[in-house]
Amino acid sequence: MCNQMHEAHRRRATAHVAAPPPQPPRPSVPGQQVEEIDDESPVWTFRVMLLGSISFVFLLILNKYFLNQTAEFIMGMASTLVVLYPLGYIMGKLIPTRTVYYPMFGLEFSMNSGSFGIREYAMISIFANVGAILGVFTSYSVDWFDN
């Protein structure tokens, strides 16, 4: 009788049952994923250079100024990115798409390479973050050299 029970248990354990498909960790995950990433979209565009430079200088000067006050204030990159995303989107709609050619240097580029994308936004956020960090660190280094 004992052998029969072991044999029945072995048959049930080795039965091939199709595993259910894997589920995402949370039901909202598929809605948050980017469906397609365009690898052909350019990253170093006029918009990245202009908006990134503006955010870099703005955060550098603002953090440098406010850290030398009695009530210290640090402005991070997130607050400027809230403003820069709509600006990039508007620039993508308004800037002409004509090609500019400089024969002296052999350079040819377009002022507007298409719609404002996530890759451009990521590059602008890197510019802004470096400006915010350098504004904080330069204040402390100047204080260190003054003493």
MIDOSE-1310 file (N, C-alpha, C; in nm, 2 decimals, decimal comma, always signed):
residues 147
mcnq	+0,08/-0,12/+0,00/+0,00/+0,00/+0,00/+0,09/+0,13/+0,00; +0,19/+0,12/+0,07/+0,28/+0,23/+0,08/+0,34/+0,26/-0,06; +0,38/+0,16/-0,13/+0,44/+0,18/-0,26/+0,34/+0,24/-0,36; +0,21/+0,20/-0,35/+0,11/+0,25/-0,43/+0,09/+0,40/-0,41
mhea	+0,10/+0,44/-0,28/+0,08/+0,59/-0,25/+0,20/+0,67/-0,31; +0,32/+0,61/-0,29/+0,44/+0,68/-0,35/+0,43/+0,69/-0,50; +0,38/+0,58/-0,56/+0,37/+0,58/-0,71/+0,27/+0,69/-0,75; +0,16/+0,70/-0,69/+0,05/+0,79/-0,72/+0,11/+0,94/-0,70
hrrr	+0,18/+0,96/-0,59/+0,23/+1,09/-0,57/+0,34/+1,13/-0,67; +0,42/+1,03/-0,72/+0,52/+1,06/-0,82/+0,45/+1,09/-0,95; +0,35/+1,02/-0,99/+0,28/+1,05/-1,11/+0,22/+1,19/-1,11; +0,16/+1,23/-1,00/+0,10/+1,37/-0,99/+0,21/+1,47/-0,99
atah	+0,32/+1,45/-0,93/+0,43/+1,55/-0,93/+0,50/+1,56/-1,07; +0,50/+1,46/-1,15/+0,56/+1,47/-1,28/+0,46/+1,51/-1,39; +0,34/+1,53/-1,36/+0,24/+1,56/-1,46/+0,28/+1,70/-1,52; +0,27/+1,71/-1,65/+0,31/+1,84/-1,72/+0,19/+1,93/-1,72
vaap	+0,20/+2,04/-1,64/+0,10/+2,14/-1,64/+0,15/+2,26/-1,69; +0,08/+2,33/-1,79/+0,13/+2,45/-1,85/+0,13/+2,56/-1,74; +0,25/+2,63/-1,73/+0,26/+2,73/-1,64/+0,18/+2,86/-1,69; +0,12/+2,93/-1,60/+0,06/+3,05/-1,64/+0,16/+3,16/-1,69
ppqp	+0,12/+3,24/-1,78/+0,21/+3,34/-1,83/+0,26/+3,44/-1,72; +0,38/+3,48/-1,73/+0,43/+3,57/-1,62/+0,35/+3,70/-1,62; +0,32/+3,74/-1,50/+0,25/+3,87/-1,48/+0,34/+3,98/-1,44; +0,32/+4,10/-1,48/+0,40/+4,21/-1,44/+0,39/+4,23/-1,28
prps	+0,49/+4,29/-1,22/+0,49/+4,30/-1,08/+0,37/+4,38/-1,03; +0,32/+4,48/-1,11/+0,21/+4,56/-1,07/+0,12/+4,58/-1,20; -0,01/+4,59/-1,18/-0,09/+4,60/-1,30/-0,07/+4,73/-1,38; -0,01/+4,83/-1,32/+0,01/+4,96/-1,39/+0,14/+4,97/-1,47
vpgq	+0,23/+4,86/-1,46/+0,36/+4,87/-1,52/+0,35/+4,88/-1,68; +0,26/+4,79/-1,74/+0,26/+4,80/-1,89/+0,22/+4,94/-1,94; +0,14/+5,01/-1,86/+0,09/+5,14/-1,91/+0,20/+5,25/-1,90; +0,30/+5,22/-1,82/+0,41/+5,32/-1,80/+0,53/+5,30/-1,89
qvee	+0,53/+5,19/-1,96/+0,65/+5,16/-2,04/+0,64/+5,23/-2,18; +0,75/+5,27/-2,23/+0,75/+5,33/-2,36/+0,74/+5,22/-2,46; +0,64/+5,23/-2,55/+0,62/+5,13/-2,65/+0,73/+5,12/-2,76; +0,77/+5,23/-2,81/+0,87/+5,23/-2,91/+0,97/+5,34/-2,89
idde	+1,10/+5,31/-2,91/+1,20/+5,40/-2,89/+1,26/+5,43/-3,03; +1,27/+5,55/-3,07/+1,32/+5,58/-3,20/+1,47/+5,61/-3,19; +1,55/+5,51/-3,24/+1,69/+5,53/-3,23/+1,75/+5,62/-3,34; +1,67/+5,66/-3,43/+1,71/+5,75/-3,54/+1,70/+5,89/-3,50
spvw	+1,63/+5,93/-3,40/+1,61/+6,07/-3,36/+1,74/+6,12/-3,31; +1,78/+6,24/-3,35/+1,91/+6,30/-3,31/+1,90/+6,35/-3,16; +2,01/+6,36/-3,10/+2,02/+6,40/-2,96/+2,08/+6,53/-2,95; +2,19/+6,56/-3,02/+2,26/+6,69/-3,01/+2,19/+6,79/-3,10
tfrv	+2,08/+6,85/-3,06/+2,01/+6,94/-3,15/+2,03/+7,08/-3,10; +1,98/+7,17/-3,18/+1,98/+7,31/-3,14/+1,90/+7,34/-3,01; +1,79/+7,27/-3,00/+1,71/+7,28/-2,88/+1,78/+7,23/-2,75; +1,86/+7,12/-2,76/+1,93/+7,07/-2,65/+2,04/+7,17/-2,61
mllg	+2,11/+7,22/-2,71/+2,22/+7,32/-2,68/+2,16/+7,45/-2,62; +2,06/+7,50/-2,67/+2,00/+7,63/-2,62/+1,94/+7,61/-2,48; +1,84/+7,52/-2,47/+1,77/+7,50/-2,34/+1,87/+7,44/-2,24; +1,96/+7,35/-2,27/+2,05/+7,30/-2,18/+2,15/+7,41/-2,13
sisf	+2,20/+7,49/-2,21/+2,29/+7,60/-2,17/+2,21/+7,70/-2,08; +2,09/+7,73/-2,12/+2,01/+7,82/-2,03/+1,99/+7,76/-1,90; +1,95/+7,64/-1,89/+1,93/+7,58/-1,76/+2,05/+7,56/-1,68; +2,16/+7,53/-1,74/+2,29/+7,52/-1,68/+2,33/+7,65/-1,61
vfll	+2,33/+7,76/-1,69/+2,37/+7,89/-1,64/+2,27/+7,94/-1,53; +2,14/+7,92/-1,55/+2,04/+7,97/-1,46/+2,06/+7,90/-1,32; +2,07/+7,77/-1,32/+2,09/+7,70/-1,19/+2,22/+7,73/-1,13; +2,33/+7,74/-1,21/+2,46/+7,77/-1,15/+2,46/+7,91/-1,08
ilnk	+2,40/+8,01/-1,15/+2,40/+8,14/-1,09/+2,31/+8,15/-0,97; +2,19/+8,09/-0,98/+2,09/+8,09/-0,88/+2,14/+8,02/-0,75; +2,19/+7,90/-0,76/+2,24/+7,83/-0,65/+2,36/+7,90/-0,59; +2,45/+7,96/-0,67/+2,57/+8,03/-0,62/+2,52/+8,15/-0,54
yfln	+2,42/+8,22/-0,59/+2,37/+8,34/-0,52/+2,31/+8,31/-0,39; +2,21/+8,21/-0,39/+2,13/+8,18/-0,27/+2,21/+8,11/-0,16; +2,32/+8,04/-0,20/+2,40/+7,97/-0,09/+2,49/+8,07/-0,02; +2,51/+8,19/-0,07/+2,59/+8,29/+0,00/+2,50/+8,38/+0,08
qtae	+2,37/+8,36/+0,09/+2,28/+8,43/+0,17/+2,27/+8,37/+0,31; +2,21/+8,44/+0,40/+2,20/+8,38/+0,54/+2,10/+8,27/+0,54; +1,99/+8,28/+0,47/+1,90/+8,16/+0,46/+1,93/+8,09/+0,33; +2,00/+7,98/+0,34/+2,05/+7,90/+0,22/+1,93/+7,84/+0,15
fimg	+1,94/+7,84/+0,02/+1,83/+7,78/-0,06/+1,90/+7,71/-0,18; +1,86/+7,59/-0,20/+1,92/+7,51/-0,32/+1,81/+7,48/-0,41; +1,82/+7,52/-0,54/+1,72/+7,49/-0,64/+1,77/+7,37/-0,72; +1,69/+7,26/-0,73/+1,73/+7,14/-0,80/+1,69/+7,15/-0,95
mast	+1,72/+7,05/-1,02/+1,69/+7,05/-1,17/+1,55/+7,03/-1,20; +1,48/+6,96/-1,11/+1,34/+6,92/-1,14/+1,25/+7,04/-1,16; +1,27/+7,15/-1,08/+1,19/+7,27/-1,09/+1,21/+7,34/-1,23; +1,33/+7,34/-1,28/+1,35/+7,40/-1,41/+1,30/+7,31/-1,52
lvvl	+1,31/+7,18/-1,50/+1,26/+7,09/-1,61/+1,11/+7,10/-1,63; +1,04/+7,14/-1,53/+0,89/+7,16/-1,54/+0,87/+7,27/-1,64; +0,96/+7,37/-1,65/+0,94/+7,48/-1,74/+1,00/+7,45/-1,87; +1,11/+7,37/-1,88/+1,18/+7,34/-2,00/+1,11/+7,25/-2,09
yplg	+1,04/+7,15/-2,04/+0,97/+7,06/-2,13/+0,86/+7,13/-2,22; +0,78/+7,22/-2,17/+0,69/+7,29/-2,26/+0,76/+7,38/-2,36; +0,87/+7,44/-2,31/+0,95/+7,52/-2,40/+1,01/+7,44/-2,52; +1,06/+7,32/-2,49/+1,11/+7,23/-2,59/+1,00/+7,19/-2,69
yimg	+0,89/+7,16/-2,64/+0,77/+7,12/-2,72/+0,73/+7,24/-2,81; +0,72/+7,36/-2,76/+0,69/+7,47/-2,84/+0,79/+7,50/-2,94; +0,92/+7,49/-2,90/+1,03/+7,51/-3,00/+1,02/+7,41/-3,11; +0,98/+7,28/-3,08/+0,97/+7,18/-3,19/+0,86/+7,22/-3,29
klip	+0,76/+7,29/-3,24/+0,65/+7,33/-3,33/+0,68/+7,46/-3,41; +0,75/+7,55/-3,35/+0,77/+7,68/-3,41/+0,89/+7,71/-3,49; +1,00/+7,64/-3,46/+1,13/+7,66/-3,53/+1,12/+7,61/-3,67; +1,16/+7,68/-3,77/+1,16/+7,63/-3,90/+1,25/+7,51/-3,93
trtv	+1,22/+7,43/-4,02/+1,29/+7,30/-4,04/+1,40/+7,32/-4,16; +1,42/+7,44/-4,20/+1,52/+7,46/-4,31/+1,66/+7,42/-4,27; +1,74/+7,38/-4,36/+1,88/+7,34/-4,34/+1,97/+7,46/-4,35; +2,06/+7,48/-4,26/+2,16/+7,58/-4,26/+2,29/+7,52/-4,30
yypm	+2,36/+7,58/-4,39/+2,49/+7,53/-4,44/+2,60/+7,64/-4,43; +2,71/+7,60/-4,37/+2,82/+7,69/-4,36/+2,94/+7,63/-4,44; +2,96/+7,69/-4,57/+3,06/+7,63/-4,66/+3,20/+7,65/-4,60; +3,23/+7,75/-4,53/+3,36/+7,77/-4,48/+3,41/+7,66/-4,39
fgle	+3,32/+7,61/-4,30/+3,35/+7,50/-4,21/+3,30/+7,36/-4,26; +3,22/+7,36/-4,37/+3,16/+7,24/-4,42/+3,06/+7,18/-4,33; +2,99/+7,26/-4,25/+2,88/+7,22/-4,16/+2,75/+7,24/-4,22; +2,66/+7,14/-4,20/+2,52/+7,15/-4,25/+2,44/+7,09/-4,14
fsmn	+2,34/+7,17/-4,09/+2,25/+7,12/-3,99/+2,11/+7,18/-4,00; +2,02/+7,12/-3,93/+1,88/+7,17/-3,93/+1,85/+7,23/-3,80; +1,79/+7,35/-3,80/+1,75/+7,41/-3,67/+1,65/+7,33/-3,59; +1,56/+7,26/-3,67/+1,45/+7,18/-3,61/+1,46/+7,04/-3,67
sgsf	+1,49/+6,95/-3,58/+1,51/+6,81/-3,63/+1,38/+6,73/-3,62; +1,27/+6,79/-3,58/+1,15/+6,72/-3,57/+1,08/+6,74/-3,43; +1,00/+6,65/-3,39/+0,93/+6,67/-3,26/+1,03/+6,66/-3,14; +0,99/+6,72/-3,04/+1,07/+6,72/-2,91/+1,06/+6,58/-2,85
gire	+1,17/+6,51/-2,83/+1,17/+6,38/-2,78/+1,22/+6,36/-2,64; +1,21/+6,24/-2,59/+1,25/+6,20/-2,46/+1,41/+6,20/-2,45; +1,47/+6,17/-2,56/+1,62/+6,17/-2,56/+1,67/+6,32/-2,54; +1,61/+6,41/-2,61/+1,65/+6,55/-2,59/+1,62/+6,60/-2,45
yami	+1,51/+6,56/-2,40/+1,47/+6,60/-2,26/+1,57/+6,54/-2,16; +1,62/+6,42/-2,18/+1,72/+6,36/-2,09/+1,85/+6,44/-2,10; +1,89/+6,48/-2,22/+2,02/+6,56/-2,23/+2,00/+6,69/-2,16; +1,89/+6,76/-2,18/+1,87/+6,88/-2,11/+1,87/+6,87/-1,96
sifa	+1,82/+6,76/-1,91/+1,82/+6,73/-1,76/+1,96/+6,71/-1,71; +2,05/+6,65/-1,80/+2,19/+6,63/-1,76/+2,25/+6,77/-1,75; +2,23/+6,86/-1,84/+2,28/+6,99/-1,84/+2,24/+7,06/-1,71; +2,11/+7,06/-1,68/+2,05/+7,12/-1,57/+2,11/+7,07/-1,44
nvga	+2,13/+6,94/-1,43/+2,18/+6,88/-1,31/+2,32/+6,92/-1,28; +2,40/+6,92/-1,39/+2,54/+6,97/-1,37/+2,55/+7,11/-1,33; +2,46/+7,20/-1,38/+2,46/+7,34/-1,34/+2,42/+7,35/-1,19; +2,32/+7,27/-1,15/+2,28/+7,28/-1,01/+2,39/+7,23/-0,92
ilgv	+2,46/+7,12/-0,95/+2,56/+7,07/-0,87/+2,68/+7,17/-0,86; +2,72/+7,22/-0,97/+2,84/+7,31/-0,97/+2,81/+7,44/-0,90; +2,68/+7,48/-0,90/+2,64/+7,60/-0,83/+2,66/+7,58/-0,68; +2,63/+7,46/-0,63/+2,64/+7,43/-0,49/+2,79/+7,41/-0,45
ftsy	+2,86/+7,34/-0,53/+3,00/+7,31/-0,49/+3,09/+7,43/-0,50; +3,07/+7,51/-0,60/+3,16/+7,63/-0,61/+3,14/+7,73/-0,50; +3,02/+7,73/-0,44/+3,00/+7,82/-0,32/+3,08/+7,77/-0,20; +3,08/+7,64/-0,18/+3,16/+7,59/-0,07/+3,31/+7,60/-0,09
svdw	+3,35/+7,59/-0,21/+3,49/+7,60/-0,24/+3,54/+7,74/-0,23; +3,46/+7,84/-0,26/+3,49/+7,98/-0,25/+3,50/+8,01/-0,10; +3,40/+7,96/-0,02/+3,41/+7,98/+0,13/+3,53/+7,92/+0,19; +3,58/+7,81/+0,14/+3,69/+7,74/+0,19/+3,82/+7,82/+0,16
fdn	+3,83/+7,88/+0,04/+3,95/+7,96/+0,01/+3,95/+8,10/+0,08; +3,83/+8,15/+0,11/+3,83/+8,28/+0,18/+3,88/+8,27/+0,32; +3,87/+8,16/+0,39/+3,91/+8,15/+0,53/+4,06/+8,13/+0,54
